[in-house]
Each structure stands twice: as C-alpha cells, then as structure tokens.
Amino acid sequence: MTNHRFKVSSTYENEKGSFKVLEIQGEWMLAEWDDGGQLKTKVGLQEKIQERLEREALQPKTGGTRKTPDWMGRSFNGLQAADFQDGVTGTHWRSREQLGGAVAKLIDAREPMNSWSIYRRPEIHWAAISRYRAEKAWLVAKFFIRLDEESGTFGYYIERSNEKADSRVDWLNFLNWLANDDHVTWLHQTMQSQGMRIADPYGGANQAFRRTIEPNGKNWCVTFSKGRTEEIAITDLADYLRKVPDKHWLNLVIGHRLAAEDLVSQGTGVASTIAACFTTLAPVYENRNP
C-alpha cells in the first residue's frame, strides 16, 4: 500500500497516544509507543484509524456544544504524582483517551480542536486541526501543557524558529495582534486578574527568552534569570518582543505554572482548569477581538 500518510521515523497520534513508525514493509508497519511497546500492524488499518479520528474531531456543533466522541477522555482520572517527571516512563496522561481528549472536549473555540501528545516528551499540544496539520507543528501557534518534576505549565504557546527560512506567519500574526492597543490592554487585564505570566517553558542557556513578563499595575514587569527587573508600558509589549534577538529559538507560553500538588489535588477537574485557561486565551490564538 503506497497511498497513505505514514513515513518511517515520523510520529503520529491515536487514542492511545503518540507513536513512532520504525519501519514499513509492504502492507505492514512496525510502530513503537513511548513506553517502548511495539506493534506490527497493517498500514491500511492504521490509515483508517487516522481518517476516523479526523472525521470525529470535525463533527459539527449541536446545541452550542461541539459533538465529540465518547471515548475522548474516558480513561482520565486526574494527574498523578508519578506523572511529574522529566520524561514519560510509566505515564499515560497525554493520550486522547486521557487528559488530551478530556481538555479537547471542553475548549470553546471557533474551529474544531484536537490534541497531540509529543513523542517521548511530557507535553500535549491542542490546536485547530486544519492549522496543526497544514504547517510544521512547531511553527504554528497552539495550546500547550508541559509537566516537570515540580509543576505544570500550560497556556497559549508560540514558537519562533532561529532559522530564517522557516515560516514565521503565526509569530508575526501574534505580534500584530499585540500591536493593537485594545488587544494588549485586554491581555494585561486578563493576565492580572487570573495570575498569568509570559515565560519560556523550557529555560536553559540556549533559549532566547530567559525572563518572565507579568502584569504589574499599569505596566509589564520583566524579571530576568538573574533577578534584575525592568518595567515596560502595556502598549510596548509587541515592540519589546520584536527586539528579542533571533540567534536562538524562542518559546513563549502565556498562562499558568502551577505546583504539582495543586494540579494533582484537582482530580479530574484539572481538565476544566486547563480548558478554561485556553478558552480565555482563545482571542490570542484566533487573532480576533476579545
């Protein structure tokens, strides 16, 4: 079978989570999941599963609520303490049967949203299906969660590649949205009332944005990695971000960083907490008026 989407060494997503295609031989392929489990399966069968998942995710809204498959989120019982690690060994929270699907059901957005667990990384992305598949996933805006050993960071996520040949369409759309005084003022007020911040979810010496930005009264307060602070005017945020040198890759999340114990204590309700954050920030993602 040659008329299919699968490529060796590429990763894909189904109900169980993210898997990598190790080899394709005729009508058969070998897939590997994050936990090391492997499955030899027919290419045609997996293609049908991918098509079904896409059809289900695109089902229209009925009565103001988007119809989503019953299986999405059905196995999610809340985040567990063991999920908070720098890896994914022994974890299952990222799949569409778990947190990925549970949150996707609850996001109130104009376009159908779905989730993608990131292969062997403690992350989930949520995005409009048409946008996530139309471009390289790391170049488009999305919603995001990442767990580490102490906390979870989630919110609106935007990346800017350090390769000038890569697309910067969503990055430039984000900056243009921020350049509107009404938009950025709304964002400042929203972040201030909900305790959000702007930060790099990864950190590290090779990242372009080793600082955080938080609303502070009538300004933005920028705190650098070594503790130095400065303030910038609310309406200067777009220009400030434009000036961040593009020598290194830039990652930004607008949202929350909550302690592991806080997220675990919410049980299944953590899906509502995360989805509410995404819904609040939908105007940023969709580049529209709040």
WODASUL-V39573 format. One line per field, one symbol per residue. ss: DSSP state (H for helix, E for strand, - for the rest). A space follows every 10 residues. Layout:
# WODASUL-V39573
ss: ???
This chain:
# WODASUL-V39573
ss: ---------- EEEE--EEEE EEEEE--EEE EEE----EEE EEHHHHHHHH HHHHHHH--- EE--EE---- ---------- HHH------- --------HH HHHH------ --EEEEE--- --EEEEEEHH HHHH--HHH- -EEEEEE--- EEEEEEEEEE --------HH HHHHHHHH-- HHHHHHHHHH HHHH--EEE- ---------- EEEEEE--EE EEEE----EE EEEHHHHHHH HH-------E EEEEEEEEEH HHHHH-HHHH HHHHHHHHHH -HHHH-----
